[in-house]
Amino acid sequence: MNVLVTGAAGFIGSTLANRLLERGDEVIGIDNLNDYYDVELKKARLNLISSYENFTDIRINIEDREAVFDVFKKYKPSRVVNLAAQAGVRYSLKNPHAYINTNIVGFINILEGCRHNNVEHLIFASSSSVYGANTNYPFSIHNNVDHPVSLYAASKKSNELMAHTYSHLFNLPTTGLRFFTVYGPWGRPDMALFMFTKNILAGKPIDVFNYGDHKRDFTYIDDIVEGVIRTLDNTATANPDWTGDQPDPGTSNAPWRIYNIGSNNPCTLLRYIEVLEDCLGKKAIKNMLPLQPGDVPYTYANTDDLMNDVGFKPDTKIEDGIAKFVEWYKNYYEIK
C-alpha cells in the first residue's frame, strides 16, 4: 500500500509511519517542522524512520496548495492519513489564525488532492474536543456535537463536515478519528504528562487546572496507532440504514464514518499524577488553578462502534503507559 501521512514528524504521525513501514507499506511523509514545539524532537522522531528505503520525507506546508497537489500528482498515494494540524486548545485563544490556516485551508487542499487523484480512503484526525459542552457520558459518535468551546474544537468539527461533503459529492471514502488525550513515548512537550515530568524532576510546581477536578480518557500512543491502522484498512462505507428523517450524526448515506479512539476508562487527573509520582519516585508540588477557558472537565469515550466495525478497543493501563513514557523520557534526555 502507498500511504501519504501528513504530520509525519509529529507524535502520532511518526509512530504511525514507523508501524506502516515495518509492515512493508510505502510511506510518503509530509511535515513542515514548525516551531510550535521543539523542532529537535521532531527531527529525532524522523531519524527513527528515515533509514527505511520505503520512506519518502517531504518538507512542505499543507496550506501550500500547489505543493500539496504536486505531491499527490507525483506519488499517487492509494490512501491518505491526515494528521498535520495546529494542535492545542489553549493556544487557539492566542493564535486563532494558525488554526484556520492549517486545519481548514490545509485540509481542503488534502481533500482536493484526494478527489483529483483517485485516493481509495482518507483517514483524518478529529478530536474529543468536538464534544465541547456535551455532558452526556460516555461520549458517543451518535450524539450531536454542535457546541464547541474552543476554536480548535470548531476547526476539527469543520473537518468532519468538509469530509462528509466530499464523501457525498465525489464518493470519496473518508473516516474521522476523534482521539482522546494521547500520551506515551515521543509525546508532545506541550501536553500535561511531558510538562509534569519535566517540572517534577526539576523540583518545580506543576499547574493543576480545575483544582484537580478533571477526568480524562487517557489513551496510549500504541492504541491510537492501532486504531488508525485498523480503520485505514477498513474503507469507509455508507450506512444502508441511514435516513434523513432521523439522521445519525456518526454515519451517513455517503461513504463517511466517525470513530472515537479512547481508553473507555476515564482516570482522574490526580490519579494520573500519583502514577507519575510513583514512576519518578518523587512527589509533585501542585499549583491548584481554576478551569481554563476552552477546556472541559471530563472526557469519556464510547468505543462500541470502533469495536463493532474493526474489532479493536484500546486497553493499555495508565500504570503501564506512564512507566513506558518515563523510561523513554529519562533515556532521551539522559537523566540518571
C-alpha positions as CSV (number, residue, x, y, z in Angstrom):
1,M,0.0,0.0,0.0
2,N,1.2,3.5,-0.8
3,V,0.2,5.8,2.1
4,L,0.6,9.6,2.4
5,V,1.0,10.6,6.0
6,T,0.8,14.3,6.8
7,G,2.3,15.4,10.1
8,A,4.9,12.6,9.8
9,A,7.3,14.2,12.3
10,G,4.5,14.6,14.9
11,F,3.8,12.4,17.9
12,I,1.1,10.2,16.2
13,G,2.4,10.6,12.7
14,S,5.9,9.4,13.3
15,T,4.6,6.4,15.3
16,L,2.1,5.5,12.6
17,A,4.7,5.9,9.9
18,N,7.0,3.5,11.7
19,R,4.3,0.9,12.0
20,L,3.3,1.2,8.3
21,L,7.0,1.0,7.2
22,E,7.6,-2.1,9.4
23,R,4.7,-3.9,7.7
24,G,6.1,-3.1,4.3
25,D,3.9,-0.1,3.1
26,E,5.3,2.7,1.1
27,V,5.1,5.9,3.1
28,I,5.2,9.4,1.8
29,G,5.7,11.7,4.9
30,I,4.8,15.4,4.8
31,D,5.8,17.8,7.6
32,N,6.8,21.4,7.8
33,L,8.8,21.1,11.1
34,N,7.2,24.2,12.5
35,D,8.4,25.6,15.8
36,Y,5.1,25.2,17.8
37,Y,7.3,22.9,20.0
38,D,10.9,21.6,20.0
39,V,12.0,21.1,16.4
40,E,14.9,18.9,17.5
41,L,12.4,16.4,19.0
42,K,10.6,16.3,15.6
43,K,13.9,15.6,13.8
44,A,14.7,12.9,16.3
45,R,11.4,11.2,15.5
46,L,12.1,11.4,11.8
47,N,15.5,9.8,12.4
48,L,13.8,6.7,13.6
49,I,12.1,6.2,10.2
50,S,14.4,7.9,7.7
51,S,16.5,4.7,7.2
52,Y,13.6,2.8,5.6
53,E,14.0,2.6,1.9
54,N,10.2,2.7,1.5
55,F,10.0,6.1,3.3
56,T,10.0,9.5,1.4
57,D,10.4,12.6,3.5
58,I,8.9,15.8,2.2
59,R,9.1,19.2,3.7
60,I,6.1,21.4,2.8
61,N,3.2,23.2,4.4
62,I,-0.2,21.6,3.7
63,E,-1.6,25.2,3.3
64,D,0.5,25.5,0.2
65,R,-2.0,24.3,-2.4
66,E,0.4,23.9,-5.3
67,A,3.0,22.0,-3.2
68,V,0.3,19.6,-1.9
69,F,-1.1,19.0,-5.4
70,D,2.5,18.3,-6.7
71,V,2.9,15.6,-4.1
72,F,-0.3,13.9,-5.0
73,K,0.4,14.1,-8.7
74,K,4.0,12.7,-8.3
75,Y,3.5,10.0,-5.7
76,K,-0.1,8.9,-6.4
77,P,-0.9,7.6,-2.8
78,S,-3.6,5.0,-2.6
79,R,-4.6,6.0,0.9
80,V,-4.0,9.2,3.0
81,V,-3.8,9.8,6.7
82,N,-4.1,13.5,7.5
83,L,-2.5,14.1,10.9
84,A,-1.0,17.6,10.2
85,A,-2.8,20.1,12.3
86,Q,-2.3,23.1,14.6
87,A,-2.9,21.4,17.9
88,G,-3.7,22.7,21.4
89,V,-6.9,24.1,22.9
90,R,-5.3,26.9,24.9
91,Y,-3.0,28.1,22.1
92,S,-6.2,28.6,19.9
93,L,-7.1,31.5,22.2
94,K,-3.8,33.2,21.4
95,N,-3.2,32.5,17.7
96,P,-6.6,31.7,16.1
97,H,-5.4,32.3,12.6
98,A,-3.0,29.4,12.8
99,Y,-5.9,27.0,13.2
100,I,-7.7,28.4,10.2
101,N,-4.6,28.2,8.0
102,T,-3.6,24.6,8.8
103,N,-6.8,22.9,10.0
104,I,-9.2,24.5,7.4
105,V,-7.2,25.7,4.4
106,G,-4.7,22.8,4.7
107,F,-7.5,20.3,5.0
108,I,-9.3,21.5,1.9
109,N,-6.0,21.0,0.0
110,I,-5.8,17.4,1.2
111,L,-9.4,16.8,0.3
112,E,-8.9,18.2,-3.2
113,G,-5.7,16.2,-3.6
114,C,-7.6,13.0,-2.7
115,R,-10.6,13.9,-5.0
116,H,-8.5,14.5,-8.1
117,N,-6.1,11.6,-7.7
118,N,-8.4,8.6,-7.1
119,V,-7.5,8.1,-3.4
120,E,-9.2,5.0,-2.1
121,H,-9.6,6.2,1.5
122,L,-8.8,9.3,3.6
123,I,-8.3,9.0,7.3
124,F,-8.2,12.3,9.2
125,A,-7.6,13.3,12.8
126,S,-10.5,14.8,14.6
127,S,-10.6,15.2,18.4
128,S,-12.5,14.5,21.5
129,S,-12.7,18.3,21.8
130,V,-15.6,18.3,19.4
131,Y,-17.9,17.1,22.2
132,G,-17.5,20.6,23.7
133,A,-20.3,21.4,26.1
134,N,-21.8,17.9,25.9
135,T,-22.1,16.2,29.3
136,N,-23.9,13.0,28.1
137,Y,-21.2,10.4,29.1
138,P,-19.7,8.4,27.7
139,F,-19.4,10.5,24.5
140,S,-20.9,8.7,21.6
141,I,-20.4,9.4,17.9
142,H,-24.2,9.2,17.6
143,N,-24.5,12.3,19.9
144,N,-24.9,15.8,18.4
145,V,-21.6,17.8,18.6
146,D,-22.7,21.4,17.7
147,H,-21.5,23.2,20.8
148,P,-17.6,23.5,20.7
149,V,-16.0,25.5,23.4
150,S,-12.7,26.3,21.6
151,L,-11.7,27.3,18.1
152,Y,-9.5,24.2,17.9
153,A,-12.7,22.1,18.5
154,A,-14.6,24.1,15.9
155,S,-11.9,23.5,13.4
156,K,-12.0,19.8,14.0
157,K,-15.8,19.6,13.7
158,S,-15.4,21.6,10.4
159,N,-13.0,18.9,9.2
160,E,-15.7,16.3,9.8
161,L,-18.3,18.3,7.9
162,M,-15.9,19.1,5.0
163,A,-15.0,15.4,4.7
164,H,-18.7,14.5,4.6
165,T,-19.3,16.9,1.8
166,Y,-16.6,15.3,-0.3
167,S,-17.9,11.8,0.5
168,H,-21.4,12.9,-0.6
169,L,-20.4,14.8,-3.7
170,F,-17.5,12.8,-5.0
171,N,-18.0,9.4,-3.4
172,L,-14.6,9.8,-1.6
173,P,-14.4,7.4,1.4
174,T,-13.4,9.3,4.5
175,T,-13.1,8.4,8.1
176,G,-12.6,10.8,11.0
177,L,-11.0,9.7,14.2
178,R,-11.8,11.5,17.5
179,F,-8.6,11.0,19.5
180,F,-8.9,11.2,23.3
181,T,-5.9,12.6,25.3
182,V,-3.0,10.8,23.7
183,Y,0.2,10.1,25.8
184,G,3.3,7.9,25.6
185,P,6.9,7.9,24.4
186,W,7.9,10.6,21.9
187,G,5.0,12.7,23.1
188,R,4.4,16.4,22.7
189,P,6.2,18.8,25.1
190,D,3.0,21.0,25.5
191,M,1.0,18.0,26.9
192,A,0.4,17.6,30.6
193,L,2.5,14.4,31.1
194,F,5.5,15.9,29.4
195,M,5.3,19.2,31.4
196,F,4.5,17.4,34.7
197,T,7.5,15.1,34.3
198,K,9.9,17.9,33.5
199,N,8.8,20.0,36.4
200,I,8.6,17.2,39.0
201,L,12.2,16.2,38.1
202,A,13.3,19.8,38.4
203,G,11.6,20.3,41.7
204,K,9.3,22.9,40.2
205,P,5.5,23.2,40.8
206,I,3.0,21.7,38.3
207,D,-0.1,23.6,37.3
208,V,-3.2,21.5,38.1
209,F,-6.3,23.1,36.5
210,N,-9.9,23.0,37.8
211,Y,-8.3,22.3,41.2
212,G,-7.7,18.7,40.1
213,D,-11.3,18.0,39.3
214,H,-10.6,16.6,35.8
215,K,-11.2,13.2,34.3
216,R,-9.6,12.2,31.0
217,D,-9.8,9.2,28.8
218,F,-6.0,9.0,28.6
219,T,-5.1,6.8,25.6
220,Y,-1.7,5.3,25.0
221,I,0.0,6.0,21.7
222,D,0.2,2.4,20.5
223,D,-3.5,2.0,21.0
224,I,-4.1,5.2,19.0
225,V,-1.9,4.0,16.1
226,E,-3.5,0.5,16.1
227,G,-6.9,2.2,15.8
228,V,-5.7,4.3,12.9
229,I,-4.3,1.3,11.1
230,R,-7.5,-0.8,11.6
231,T,-9.6,2.0,10.2
232,L,-7.2,2.7,7.4
233,D,-7.5,-0.9,6.3
234,N,-11.3,-0.8,6.6
235,T,-12.5,1.6,3.9
236,A,-15.5,3.7,4.9
237,T,-18.9,2.7,3.5
238,A,-22.3,4.2,3.6
239,N,-24.7,3.1,6.3
240,P,-27.6,1.4,4.4
241,D,-30.0,2.1,7.3
242,W,-29.2,5.8,7.5
243,T,-32.3,8.1,6.9
244,G,-32.7,11.8,6.6
245,D,-35.9,11.6,8.7
246,Q,-33.7,10.5,11.8
247,P,-30.2,11.5,10.7
248,D,-27.5,9.7,12.7
249,P,-24.6,12.1,13.3
250,G,-22.0,9.3,13.3
251,T,-22.7,7.6,10.0
252,S,-24.2,8.6,6.6
253,N,-25.7,7.5,3.4
254,A,-22.3,8.6,1.9
255,P,-19.1,6.6,2.5
256,W,-18.2,8.6,5.6
257,R,-17.5,7.3,9.2
258,I,-16.6,8.7,12.5
259,Y,-15.0,6.8,15.4
260,N,-13.9,7.6,18.9
261,I,-10.4,6.2,19.8
262,G,-10.2,6.4,23.6
263,S,-9.5,4.1,26.5
264,N,-13.2,3.9,27.5
265,N,-11.8,4.1,31.1
266,P,-11.5,7.7,32.4
267,C,-9.0,8.5,35.0
268,T,-8.9,11.4,37.4
269,L,-6.0,13.9,36.8
270,L,-4.9,13.5,40.4
271,R,-4.6,9.7,40.0
272,Y,-2.7,10.3,36.8
273,I,-0.2,12.5,38.8
274,E,0.0,9.8,41.5
275,V,1.1,7.2,39.0
276,L,3.6,9.6,37.5
277,E,5.0,10.3,41.0
278,D,5.4,6.6,41.6
279,C,7.2,6.1,38.4
280,L,9.5,9.0,39.1
281,G,10.0,8.2,42.7
282,K,9.3,11.9,43.5
283,K,6.3,13.9,44.7
284,A,4.9,16.8,42.8
285,I,4.4,20.3,44.1
286,K,0.9,21.1,42.9
287,N,-0.2,24.6,42.0
288,M,-4.0,24.4,42.0
289,L,-5.7,26.6,39.5
290,P,-9.3,27.2,38.1
291,L,-10.6,25.7,34.8
292,Q,-9.0,27.3,31.8
293,P,-11.1,28.9,29.0
294,G,-11.8,26.5,26.2
295,D,-11.2,23.4,28.4
296,V,-13.7,20.8,29.5
297,P,-13.6,19.0,32.9
298,Y,-14.4,15.4,31.7
299,T,-13.9,13.2,28.7
300,Y,-15.1,9.6,28.3
301,A,-15.2,7.7,25.0
302,N,-17.8,5.2,23.9
303,T,-15.8,2.9,21.6
304,D,-18.6,0.4,20.7
305,D,-18.6,1.4,17.0
306,L,-14.8,1.0,16.7
307,M,-15.0,-2.4,18.3
308,N,-18.0,-3.5,16.2
309,D,-16.5,-2.3,12.9
310,V,-12.8,-3.0,13.2
311,G,-12.6,-5.3,16.2
312,F,-10.4,-3.1,18.4
313,K,-10.6,-1.4,21.7
314,P,-7.7,0.4,23.4
315,D,-6.7,-1.5,26.6
316,T,-3.3,-0.1,27.8
317,K,-3.4,0.7,31.6
318,I,-2.1,4.1,32.6
319,E,0.3,2.4,35.0
320,D,1.9,0.6,32.1
321,G,1.8,3.6,29.7
322,I,3.2,6.2,32.1
323,A,6.0,3.8,33.1
324,K,7.0,3.4,29.4
325,F,6.9,7.2,28.9
326,V,9.1,7.9,32.0
327,E,11.6,5.2,30.7
328,W,11.7,6.9,27.3
329,Y,11.9,10.4,28.8
330,K,14.9,9.6,31.0
331,N,16.7,7.9,28.1
332,Y,16.0,10.6,25.6
333,Y,17.1,13.4,28.0
334,E,19.9,11.3,29.5
335,I,18.6,11.6,33.1
336,K,20.0,9.1,35.6
